[in-house]
Amino acid sequence: MTIQRMGSVLAGLLLASVGLAAGFQTVSVADVGGPRPVRFWCDTPGRVLALVVPTTVPGPSTLAQWAGGERTLTPVQVGRDDPGAGQVYTPLGIPGQPAPADPGYFVHSSNIENVNDPAYRMTHVNEFRVPAGTFTCRYVPQAAVLAATARHTVIVWESGGRVTYASRNRDGTPGVQLTGGTHTRVAGREVYRWTQRGYTYTVSVGNPLLGQAAGGVLQVSQGSEVLSTWPLLAYTLSAPR
């Protein structure tokens, strides 16, 4: 997801991970040994990728990838955005990896379908092209939360007081669809909860827009027993301004 130019201090870093629209603002985070703001991230069936911005400027960015239960971190140099007719290509320089034929390694995003337009709650990140391949990213333009765990895509919609949940499993099996959820704010965290047939699904994400700690989790419980807890590898939160 695209962000504004980074500052040289933490406040600037946070602003750099935030997109603004007439009605919504977004913040994107990835867990790379701790939650960090990201400029873009990408959810695919077999891999999650994220471009992590540096904490100081100048400084190298990091390409984080999760695949096959493993996380890899690769230093990258981010070039100047190359906008076109509806497209933005952000070139990536990867040490020890000569770029293939034009346009080389890049992140491809949209300068039409983005959070700067009130018609979209999230910016469309089309694809990552990196040495491991070219990966098309899942896009949910009206989601309140788009997130990834090691085994799931997590999607939350919130509109007109209705809170809906859907998941997609990475092994190709169907996920879960739930309606009738609730949304509360607890100590700066956005908490979405659904209860159905005795099972409770909870998605909790930190909201750095409120100055609170980032990071998120998907939890499934039955009564008072927690059945599973899945940390969010990456997420984007789209919240009303």
C-alpha positions in Angstrom: 0.0 0.0 0.0 1.5 3.4 -1.0 2.6 6.0 1.6 3.8 9.5 1.7 7.5 10.5 1.9 9.3 9.4 5.0 10.6 11.8 7.6 13.9 11.4 9.5 12.2 10.7 12.8 9.7 8.1 14.0 6.8 10.5 13.5 7.8 11.0 9.9 8.1 7.2 9.6 4.5 6.7 10.8 3.2 9.4 8.4 5.0 7.6 5.6 3.0 4.5 6.2 -0.3 6.4 6.1 -2.6 7.1 3.2 -5.2 9.8 3.4 -8.6 10.1 1.6 -11.6 12.3 2.1 -13.2 9.8 4.5 -10.5 7.3 5.4 -6.9 6.9 6.2 -4.8 3.8 6.1 -1.8 2.4 7.8 0.2 -0.7 6.8 2.3 -2.8 9.1 4.4 -6.0 8.9 5.9 -8.2 11.6 9.6 -8.5 10.9 10.8 -9.4 14.4 8.5 -6.6 15.6 5.8 -4.6 13.9 7.1 -2.0 11.5 5.4 0.4 9.0 5.6 -0.8 5.4 5.3 1.1 2.2 3.7 -1.8 0.3 2.8 -5.4 1.1 1.4 -8.2 -1.0 -0.8 -11.2 -0.1 -0.6 -14.2 -2.5 -1.7 -17.8 -2.1 1.8 -19.1 -1.5 3.8 -16.1 -0.3 3.5 -12.8 1.6 5.8 -10.0 0.7 6.4 -6.6 2.3 8.6 -3.6 1.6 9.7 -2.3 5.0 10.8 1.3 5.1 14.0 2.3 7.1 13.8 3.8 10.5 16.3 6.5 9.5 16.8 8.4 6.3 18.9 7.7 4.3 19.0 4.0 4.9 18.3 0.7 3.2 14.8 -0.7 2.9 14.1 -4.4 3.4 12.2 -6.9 1.3 10.5 -9.3 3.7 9.0 -12.6 2.4 7.2 -15.4 4.1 7.0 -18.7 2.2 6.9 -22.3 3.2 6.9 -21.4 6.9 10.1 -19.4 6.6 10.8 -15.7 6.7 13.6 -14.1 4.7 14.8 -10.5 4.9 16.7 -8.9 2.0 18.2 -5.4 1.9 17.0 -3.4 -1.1 17.4 0.0 -2.6 14.2 1.7 -3.6 14.3 3.9 -6.7 12.2 6.9 -7.7 8.6 6.1 -8.5 7.8 5.9 -12.2 4.2 6.9 -12.7 2.3 6.3 -15.9 -1.3 6.1 -17.2 -3.0 4.7 -14.1 0.2 2.9 -13.0 3.1 3.5 -10.7 6.2 1.4 -10.8 8.6 1.6 -7.9 12.0 0.0 -8.9 13.9 -2.2 -6.5 17.6 -2.7 -6.5 18.7 -5.9 -4.9 22.4 -6.4 -4.1 23.9 -9.4 -5.8 20.9 -9.8 -8.1 21.4 -8.1 -11.5 18.0 -6.8 -12.7 16.4 -8.7 -15.5 15.4 -6.9 -18.7 13.3 -3.7 -18.4 11.5 -3.0 -16.2 13.6 -5.1 -13.8 12.5 -5.7 -10.2 9.7 -3.5 -8.9 6.4 -3.0 -7.0 3.5 -2.2 -9.3 0.7 -0.1 -7.8 -2.2 2.1 -9.0 -2.4 5.8 -9.1 -6.2 5.6 -9.8 -7.4 2.9 -7.4 -5.9 4.4 -4.2 -6.9 5.8 -0.9 -6.5 9.3 -2.1 -9.8 8.8 -4.0 -12.8 8.6 -1.7 -14.2 5.7 -3.9 -11.5 3.4 -2.5 -10.7 2.5 1.1 -7.4 0.9 0.1 -4.8 1.4 -2.5 -4.4 -1.3 -5.2 -1.0 -2.9 -5.0 -0.9 -5.0 -8.2 2.2 -7.1 -8.0 5.8 -7.5 -6.7 8.5 -8.6 -9.2 11.5 -9.9 -7.2 14.1 -12.6 -7.8 11.7 -15.3 -6.6 9.2 -14.4 -9.3 6.3 -12.1 -10.1 3.5 -12.2 -7.6 0.0 -10.8 -8.1 -1.4 -9.3 -4.9 -4.9 -9.8 -3.4 -6.9 -6.5 -3.5 -10.0 -5.7 -1.6 -10.8 -2.1 -2.3 -13.5 -1.6 0.4 -12.0 -3.6 3.2 -11.6 -2.1 6.7 -8.8 -4.6 7.4 -6.8 -6.7 5.0 -4.3 -9.1 6.7 -2.3 -12.2 6.3 -1.3 -15.0 8.7 0.9 -17.9 7.9 -2.2 -19.9 6.8 -4.9 -17.4 6.1 -5.9 -14.2 4.3 -8.1 -12.2 6.6 -10.7 -9.7 5.4 -12.9 -7.4 7.5 -15.6 -5.2 6.0 -17.4 -2.5 8.0 -20.2 -0.4 6.5 -23.4 1.0 7.8 -22.9 -0.7 11.2 -22.4 -4.1 9.6 -19.2 -6.0 10.4 -18.3 -9.0 8.2 -15.4 -11.4 8.2 -14.0 -13.7 5.5 -10.9 -15.8 5.4 -9.1 -17.6 2.5 -6.9 -20.6 3.3 -3.4 -20.8 1.7 -3.8 -24.5 0.9 -6.7 -23.7 -1.4 -9.5 -24.9 0.9 -12.5 -22.6 1.5 -12.3 -20.2 4.4 -14.9 -18.9 6.8 -17.6 -16.2 6.2 -19.2 -14.5 9.2 -21.7 -11.7 9.6 -23.1 -9.8 12.6 -19.8 -8.8 14.1 -18.9 -6.0 16.5 -16.2 -3.4 16.4 -14.8 -1.9 19.6 -11.7 0.1 20.4 -9.7 -1.1 23.4 -6.6 0.8 24.4 -6.0 2.0 20.9 -6.5 -1.4 19.3 -9.3 -2.1 16.9 -11.1 -5.3 18.0 -13.5 -7.0 15.6 -15.5 -10.0 17.0 -17.9 -12.6 15.7 -19.7 -15.4 17.5 -21.4 -18.2 15.7 -22.4 -21.7 16.8 -20.3 -21.4 20.0 -17.1 -20.3 18.3 -15.8 -16.7 18.6 -13.4 -15.2 16.0 -11.5 -12.1 17.0 -9.3 -9.9 14.9 -7.3 -7.4 16.9 -5.0 -4.9 15.2 -3.0 -2.1 16.7 -3.8 1.4 15.4 -0.7 3.5 15.1 -2.9 6.3 13.8 -4.0 6.7 17.4 -0.4 6.6 18.7 -0.8 3.0 19.9 1.5 0.0 19.3 1.2 -1.8 16.0 0.8 -5.5 15.5 -2.2 -7.8 15.2 -3.6 -11.3 15.8 -6.4 -13.6 14.7 -7.8 -15.7 17.5 -10.5 -18.5 17.5 -12.0 -19.6 20.8 -14.8 -21.8 22.1 -16.3 -20.5 25.3 -13.4 -19.6 27.5 -10.9 -21.9 25.7 -8.6 -20.4 23.1 -8.4 -22.9 20.2 -5.9 -21.1 18.0 -3.9 -17.9 17.8 -2.4 -16.6 14.6 -0.1 -13.5 14.5 -0.7 -11.2 11.6 2.4 -11.2 9.3 1.1 -8.0 7.7 -2.0 -5.9 7.7 -3.6 -2.7 6.4 -6.1 -0.9 8.5 -8.5 1.6 6.9 -10.2 3.8 9.4 -12.4 6.8 9.3 -10.4 10.1 9.6 
